Amino acid sequence: MPNASSETLDVVIAGGGVAGLAAALAITRLPGKPLSIALIDPAALPGAAASPAPSTWDLRVYAMAPKVLAWLAELGVAPLLDTSRTQPIAEMHVAAGAPPKGLLLSAYEVGQTELAVVMEEALLARALRTALQVGAKVRWIRGSVSALTQAEDEGVVEIHVDTDGAAQTLRTRLLLGADGKHSRVRDLAGIPFTRTPYGQTGVVAHFGSSRPHHAGAWQWFGADDVLALLPLPASADVRSAAQAHSGQAVSMVWSMPAEQAERWLADEAGHAALEAALAGRVRPAGFELTRVSALAGFELALAKVPQPAKGRVLLIGDAAHGVHPLAGQGLNLGLHGVMALHQALAERESFRDCGDPRVLARAVRAHAERVAGMQLLTDQLATLFHPTRPWGRWAAGAMNLLGYSHVLKSRLVRAALA
Ligand SMILES: Cc1cc2nc3c(=O)[nH]c(=O)nc-3n(C[C@H](O)[C@H](O)[C@H](O)COP(=O)(O)OP(=O)(O)OC[C@H]3O[C@@H](n4cnc5c(N)ncnc54)[C@H](O)[C@@H]3O)c2cc1C
């Protein structure tokens, strides 16, 4: 490997998405002697935090869970989030089949003000980058991890990084693979995983709405699709495009068969067909929608990594698991994994360094049940109403009937808040 530095860093993070950034920030907040950290990403630029807010809305919009937000607040991220671009969800309308039937889950029923807070990925990433630049000493490296070796007898990982025009080698006690669903670190470390495509695409776009959303989110389960509308704040960028529609805007995530999405995303005629189908679906709930953004599609797959730690390498975020987006939990799950790592590092014995395989095994164990539970839940829900399922029709009726049980509804709401 070329020009290996003799310095050994404590932590190298491959991937500067939200999971990698949150891990970097959490590690800088550990008590005791500060750990040396490098963060590698093809797009990682230290000055990016100072860049102006995007003039259009990021198509990647997430519903962040209260527990995750409370943890981010402890790390000092909350004051850095531009609240004019965030939107709490106070209630959730869930239905099997056509609206307006279904179940209403309300945060107020359990004495809370919100079930989740909707925000753009870019907003969250920018807040994390800003927090990392205040006082924290993280070395930013623009590049990609392209090779690694674990020298177990020395207790280090050697990482080869391809950077613009040059290559460098880093040595570290702990390598975090936060490099997303196609993780190179996972492959290079030889960590086995399975990826089972759902044969579905998640189609996303933002719309101006004819009716106010009243901080509500909507989700309709069809035979082979799931349509969700998340409320967006009445912030300037969206409102100007949607002014003719009462200044209200929503973000759509429509998980549909991949061939259907391919046809509808292909050209203008396809877009018009999608909008017509959408209009038919949401009209009974009182929505008339006007698209105010581009359309984008994400291939959906269930990804399982039975052992996300190997030696001194630990996978986090989408590198470690992939779930169907119908519960809006992929990133929340990734951040719970970072929380588990943070706790395992904070509680490690003084004789163990941060990459000690036993510390990583504790982080994995603490997170494993949540990952398995979320994968099972989302996987079952994704196909629950499919006509090939013998109980599909029964399940649809049961979901709509749930709306009459206060106790069951409270349980569901509490589960959503976890
Ligand atoms: C349609 C849809 C809707 C969703 N809605 C929600 C929601 O409401 N709530 C929610 O919690 N989740 C949601 N998710 C899931 C969420 O998008 C992902 O879980 C999240 O983006 C994963 O973040 P990450 O940081 O792990 O990975 P990524 O965001 O993929 O970041 C990976 C980073 O690694 C970098 N990288 C790649 N290769 C290398 C390399 N070789 N070396 C160094 N760096 C590298 C990349 O440049 C990138 O910056 C949704 C997903 C989809 C598809």
The ligand as a MOL file (V3000), in Angstrom:
LIG
                    3D

  0  0  0     0  0            999 V3000
M  V30 BEGIN CTAB
M  V30 COUNTS 53 58 0 0 0
M  V30 BEGIN ATOM
M  V30 1 C -38.1100 6.2990 -0.4800 0
M  V30 2 C -37.4090 6.2570 0.8540 0
M  V30 3 C -37.9570 6.9190 1.9620 0
M  V30 4 C -37.3250 6.8670 3.2110 0
M  V30 5 N -37.9040 7.4890 4.2920 0
M  V30 6 C -37.3300 7.4010 5.5140 0
M  V30 7 C -37.9520 8.0210 6.6800 0
M  V30 8 O -39.0200 8.6480 6.6300 0
M  V30 9 N -37.3170 7.8750 7.8940 0
M  V30 10 C -36.1400 7.1840 8.0120 0
M  V30 11 O -35.6390 7.0680 9.1520 0
M  V30 12 N -35.5280 6.6130 6.9290 0
M  V30 13 C -36.0920 6.6900 5.6980 0
M  V30 14 N -35.4740 6.1130 4.6150 0
M  V30 15 C -34.1660 5.4310 4.7900 0
M  V30 16 C -32.9770 6.4020 4.6790 0
M  V30 17 O -32.9800 7.0070 3.3940 0
M  V30 18 C -31.6430 5.6700 4.8570 0
M  V30 19 O -31.7440 4.7890 5.9590 0
M  V30 20 C -30.4880 6.6540 5.1310 0
M  V30 21 O -30.3540 7.5720 4.0800 0
M  V30 22 C -29.1680 5.8920 5.3000 0
M  V30 23 O -28.1590 6.7950 5.7110 0
M  V30 24 P -26.6400 6.3130 5.7330 0
M  V30 25 O -25.8660 7.4730 6.2850 0
M  V30 26 O -26.5210 4.9930 6.3910 0
M  V30 27 O -26.2650 6.0520 4.2010 0
M  V30 28 P -26.1670 7.0610 2.9670 0
M  V30 29 O -27.0650 8.2260 3.1450 0
M  V30 30 O -26.3320 6.2280 1.7470 0
M  V30 31 O -24.6720 7.6270 3.0510 0
M  V30 32 C -23.5610 6.8460 2.6490 0
M  V30 33 C -22.3640 7.7690 2.4260 0
M  V30 34 O -21.2060 6.9590 2.1360 0
M  V30 35 C -20.4590 7.5560 1.0920 0
M  V30 36 N -19.6590 6.4980 0.4500 0
M  V30 37 C -20.0680 5.5680 -0.4510 0
M  V30 38 N -19.0450 4.7730 -0.7910 0
M  V30 39 C -17.9690 5.1790 -0.0800 0
M  V30 40 C -16.6130 4.7340 0.0230 0
M  V30 41 N -16.1410 3.6830 -0.7100 0
M  V30 42 N -15.7660 5.3870 0.8550 0
M  V30 43 C -16.1970 6.4370 1.5790 0
M  V30 44 N -17.4930 6.8940 1.5470 0
M  V30 45 C -18.3440 6.2810 0.7150 0
M  V30 46 C -21.5180 8.2020 0.2020 0
M  V30 47 O -20.9790 9.2610 -0.5630 0
M  V30 48 C -22.5520 8.7050 1.2270 0
M  V30 49 O -22.2710 10.0340 1.6430 0
M  V30 50 C -36.0970 6.1530 3.3610 0
M  V30 51 C -35.5330 5.5210 2.2440 0
M  V30 52 C -36.1850 5.5550 1.0110 0
M  V30 53 C -35.5770 4.8430 -0.1750 0
M  V30 END ATOM
M  V30 BEGIN BOND
M  V30 1 1 1 2
M  V30 2 1 2 3
M  V30 3 2 2 52
M  V30 4 2 3 4
M  V30 5 1 4 5
M  V30 6 1 4 50
M  V30 7 2 5 6
M  V30 8 1 6 7
M  V30 9 1 6 13
M  V30 10 2 7 8
M  V30 11 1 7 9
M  V30 12 1 9 10
M  V30 13 2 10 11
M  V30 14 1 10 12
M  V30 15 2 12 13
M  V30 16 1 13 14
M  V30 17 1 14 15
M  V30 18 1 14 50
M  V30 19 1 15 16
M  V30 20 1 16 17
M  V30 21 1 16 18
M  V30 22 1 18 19
M  V30 23 1 18 20
M  V30 24 1 20 21
M  V30 25 1 20 22
M  V30 26 1 22 23
M  V30 27 1 23 24
M  V30 28 2 24 25
M  V30 29 1 24 26
M  V30 30 1 24 27
M  V30 31 1 27 28
M  V30 32 2 28 29
M  V30 33 1 28 30
M  V30 34 1 28 31
M  V30 35 1 31 32
M  V30 36 1 32 33
M  V30 37 1 33 34
M  V30 38 1 33 48
M  V30 39 1 34 35
M  V30 40 1 35 36
M  V30 41 1 35 46
M  V30 42 1 36 37
M  V30 43 1 36 45
M  V30 44 2 37 38
M  V30 45 1 38 39
M  V30 46 1 39 40
M  V30 47 2 39 45
M  V30 48 1 40 41
M  V30 49 2 40 42
M  V30 50 1 42 43
M  V30 51 2 43 44
M  V30 52 1 44 45
M  V30 53 1 46 47
M  V30 54 1 46 48
M  V30 55 1 48 49
M  V30 56 2 50 51
M  V30 57 1 51 52
M  V30 58 1 52 53
M  V30 END BOND
M  V30 END CTAB
M  END
